[in-house]
Amino acid sequence: LNLETARSTAVSRLNRMSGITDEQQTGGEMIIDELSTLWTALVCYVVAGTVAVVAVVLGRRPERTVLAGLLLGLALHTASIALRWERLGHGPFTNMFEILSSNIWSLLLAFTLAYWRIPAIRASAAVVMPVLFVMMGWLMMTDRIDGHLPPTYHTVWLYIHIGLGKVFLGAVLVAVGLAGVILLRHYGWGRRRFARLPQDARLDDLAYRCLAIGLVFDSLMLIAGAIWAQDAWGRYWAWDPLETWAFLTWLALVLALHARVTFRLSAVTGATMVWGVFVLGFLTFFGVPFVSMAPHKGAV
Amino acid sequence: MRWPRLDVRLAADALASLRLTLVFIAWLGVSVLWAYYREEGRSVILALPLAALALNLAAALLRRPALYRNGPLLAFHLSLLALVALAALGRASYLTGRVELAEGVPFDAAALEAERGPWHRGRLQEVRFMQLGFDIDYAAGMRRGATRNRVHYIDEAGFEQQALIGDMQALELYGYRFYTTHNKGFAPTFEWTAPGREPVVGAVHLPSWPIHEYEQANRWRPGGAHDELWVMLQIDEPLADAGSAWQFRLPQQHRLIVRAGEQRQELRSGELTTLAGGSLRYLGLRRWMGYVVFYDWTLSWMLAAATLAALSLGWHYWRKFAARPWRPDD
């Protein structure tokens, strides 16, 4: 009996930490499973990422270990998202906790695919994973409240819009890893440590291809978003904060790709532009909703 | 003094410069930022760099073989040009507006608060529809769910129809789209009779509910009345429950407090009171719904142009990258 009481108190405390009141909580076991699965997934990612960074520093190649860690993390993360989806009856779209979690998942999926399919660039995990660590830290500090799906989110365009956006950001993330290697080499630190990766020109070419894929999917994401906005709010484009910054991101992407066609850019300049696009895209995805999401949410 | 002769080809070549494209893209970016922080003159601020980009692109399409000999790239850039042209036409002929309609009240184009483009030539005056009432679900925590709004309308062939509209489902008549909004509330309906005049029926739209739950009052001056009427709704039963799911509905138990000058009256449905300048009968409470009205004939064309642009860009890159797959050691 004492053990049961202690367990119940612990569940209650964990839920309070998670922003879930006792009244809201209908199945403490499930919530614990959902969160503990997510935390375990994050541990897998962090271990895999740390191994990737240390391996680059020490000049080792534990690539299978890193891939296994990423895959295990993705499997657990998928399970966690599925459990939450099942419990709440909607996908991870409604608050910062869900948006961060689902984007960490999709970015890792995109990078794991690149890691698996393009062995020559695996060491770029040492650049990509620390970026994702920042998002994971943010996720852990975010209120884990249950979101409510506004009535305007009951549409297939939500899935299309978000899915296309995830492909866009995933493609840019792969480019960011390659650009990071180029920049680290340029500034000296990475010259020896990333010696086994292809030449800068080859990395630059691959980063360019990733940006091009990103542009196509970013364009489709904006179109799907406009269709959704027209149906939901009676306007396809209204220059609200998210739309404005999404368009600026698209313009930055166009500018970066056009500059490559216009000038013979050095790999370092190209890499700097990739990072510029990523920072803008990152701020649009995660910074602008943090400041204002009013037009993109159902009001009372 | 002789003016230098303008060589059209040279001018087109200069205008088709890719460097100029970069400058114009950067200009558009700055304009977007400018328009974001200062709404005044937004259209002009955005139109100038877009026009410059369109000119630059048109010149490039004429003068750069790399563009006009590459099918997918040509389709992409032509689609972009079409998008800019359609956006300009859309802005010249658009209409956006807001209107509130109480149950049983037909839509009146004159009541629409609208912005419209200078070339707007729609058939708004021919639109006939009437608000029949609505239900809205709320989840615990005052979180709005589905809106089911019933309308009666006359279609473009002249037939009477009924429809259920709401979230993601607009009523479309003569190219105008009527969208329900979160803006809705209660409307006490009165019959005002001034001596020697025909009785007038009017609905006073109270502020949106439940967001303005504690401000359910408004003013109305019927024709011939000496004083403006101040009307407040007093609901005597719990309607909205923040702790559990509920549905938007009319209150069964309520009173109206009506003030006209120094007079103060409490009215229930069907009651009559005499005020300075006439008599007022409270007919009952109705619901009103706020609509967003939208008209832009370019919408489907813009969608087609944008989709073609994105797909042809994808096709271009696919061909380009498939022709020379990436290898680490090229």
Contacts between the chains, C-beta under 8 A, distances in Angstrom:
chain1	res1	chain2	res2	distance
A	120	B	328	3.8
A	121	B	328	7.7
A	148	B	139	6.1
A	148	B	141	7.0
A	148	B	143	4.2
A	150	B	143	7.9
A	150	B	144	7.1
A	151	B	144	6.4
A	151	B	145	5.7
A	151	B	146	5.2
A	151	B	147	6.5
A	151	B	166	7.6
A	151	B	167	3.9
A	151	B	168	7.7
A	152	B	167	5.4
A	152	B	168	6.5
A	154	B	146	7.6
A	154	B	167	6.8
A	154	B	168	6.8
A	155	B	168	5.3
A	198	B	328	4.0
A	198	B	329	6.5
A	202	B	326	7.6
A	202	B	327	7.7
A	202	B	328	5.7
A	202	B	329	7.3
A	202	B	330	6.3
A	205	B	326	6.3
A	205	B	330	8.0
A	206	B	326	5.3
A	209	B	317	7.7
A	209	B	321	5.7
A	209	B	326	6.3
A	212	B	317	4.6
A	212	B	321	7.6
A	213	B	317	7.1
A	215	B	313	6.8
A	216	B	310	6.1
A	216	B	313	5.5
A	216	B	314	4.3
A	216	B	317	6.5
A	219	B	306	7.6
A	219	B	309	6.9
A	219	B	310	4.0
A	219	B	313	6.7
A	220	B	310	5.0
A	222	B	306	7.9
A	223	B	303	7.2
A	223	B	306	4.9
A	223	B	307	6.1
A	223	B	310	6.2
A	226	B	303	7.8
A	226	B	306	7.6
A	227	B	303	7.0
A	230	B	294	7.8
A	230	B	299	7.1
A	231	B	168	4.7
A	231	B	169	7.8
A	231	B	170	7.4
A	232	B	167	7.1
A	232	B	168	6.0
A	233	B	179	7.2
A	233	B	292	7.3
A	234	B	96	7.7
A	234	B	170	6.8
A	234	B	177	6.3
A	234	B	179	3.8
A	234	B	292	4.0
A	234	B	293	7.7
A	234	B	294	4.6
A	235	B	96	6.9
A	235	B	292	7.7
A	235	B	294	6.5
A	236	B	299	7.0
A	236	B	302	7.7
A	239	B	32	8.0
A	239	B	35	6.6
A	239	B	36	6.5
A	239	B	42	7.3
A	241	B	36	7.6
A	244	B	32	6.2
A	244	B	33	8.0
A	244	B	36	4.6
A	247	B	32	6.1
A	248	B	29	6.0
A	248	B	32	5.9
A	248	B	33	7.1
A	251	B	25	6.1
A	251	B	28	6.3
A	251	B	29	4.8
A	251	B	32	7.2
A	252	B	29	7.3
A	254	B	25	6.0
A	255	B	22	6.5
A	255	B	25	5.0
A	255	B	26	6.7
A	255	B	29	7.4
A	258	B	18	7.0
A	258	B	21	6.0
A	258	B	22	5.9
A	258	B	25	6.6
A	259	B	22	6.1
A	261	B	18	6.6
A	262	B	18	4.2
A	262	B	19	5.9
A	262	B	21	7.3
A	262	B	22	6.0
A	298	B	143	7.9
A	298	B	144	5.6
A	298	B	182	7.1
A	299	B	144	7.2
A	299	B	182	4.4
A	299	B	211	7.7
A	300	B	142	5.8
A	300	B	143	7.7
A	300	B	144	5.6
A	300	B	182	6.4
A	300	B	210	6.6
A	300	B	211	4.9
